[in-house]
Amino acid sequence: MSELITSDLISRRRALSLVGWAAVLGLAAPAAVLTASHAGAQTPVPVTPPPATGTPGMQRRKARRTGRDERRDERRTGRTERREERRD
């Protein structure tokens, strides 16, 4: 009975390390189980095309866009014409 019994106390740093590893393994294990499922692939739901006429709001928005594009084109052509007149 000459053996000395020493109890190793766990330090705070070692205890936190063990808790951290337990958390990591606890999160990794369910992810591994979920990725190994044998579920069949789901087919996408077919998308129906929008109606050809559109709503009144869509028609107004389209008119604004085309008007904006036309005004922009007029400004650009007018700008280049004025520039060419100055150069001549």
Residue pairs with C-beta under 8 A, 6 or more apart in sequence:
10 18
53 59
54 62
